[in-house]
Amino acid sequence: MKPLSLLTLSLLLSLWSSASSAHQYHFGMTDLSLSQDGERIEIVHRYSANDLARALNLQGAEDFSSAEGRLERYLNANFGLGCENATSLDWVGVEAEVRDVWIYQEVERSQLGSQLCVSNQVLMELEPSQVNTINLGGKLKTALKLTAPDSMQIRQGQGKIRL
């Protein structure tokens, strides 16, 4: 009887560990902040490496550094700043860790005009439960949570959010 209980316990533990390692929460974080000289808005994205690999359809040993061009095109298609026309964002680079991918972009502040409009649909085509949070830096820290493909408009200079 004892060997059966150890076998059962072992089986249950292996099932539990594989289920608990499954990726159940789908979220992304984007930080927007002013550069030290105040001329550029610096953009830092953080997403799950597994989710981005699925979005880019990475195969086998292919990694993010070899797919940087695809990642840049994907991000430009799914994240944007600018109200009437999406402003072209400058690609700074990407860093991939085991669990997360960090993506860096920037844009000249003068290109954005008097309004800041943010659209973030990254990974929402893959996961209906995807939540993308946008942290706006500066003196006032504000976070926007996007849970469906949506655009947020924030008028600069109204005391709500200043970059």
C-alpha positions, 0 to 999 in steps of 0.5 A: 500500500505504501508504494502505491501512495508514494507513486500516487503522490509523485504523480500528483506532484508532477501534474501539479508542477506542470500545471503551475508552470503554465502561463495563465496571466497575460500582461504587458507593461509599457513605461513612457517617460521624458529623457533627461533633456526633455526632448524625447519620450523614451518608451520601454515595453516588457512582455512575456517571452513566450507570448511574443515568441508565439506572436512572431511565430518563432521556431526552434532555436530562433531567438529574438535577436535573430528576429529583431526586424520582425519584432520591430514591425510587429510592435510598430503595427500594434503600438503607436503614439500620435492622434491623427497619424501614428508617429514613427517611433525610433527603434533603440533595441531589444533585450531578451531574458528567460521569461521577459523581453524588454523593448526600447523605443523613443520619439522626439517630443516635438513630433507629438503635438499638443495631444498624446494618444496611445494605442496598445494592442500588443498580443491582444490578437492572441489572448483575449485576457491580455492586459496592457498597462501603460505607465506615464512618468513625470511628476505625476505617475499615472497608469492606464490599463488597456484590456481590449484593442483600444486607443486612449487620448490624453490632452497634455497641459490640462493638469491630468498628465504631463510628460 
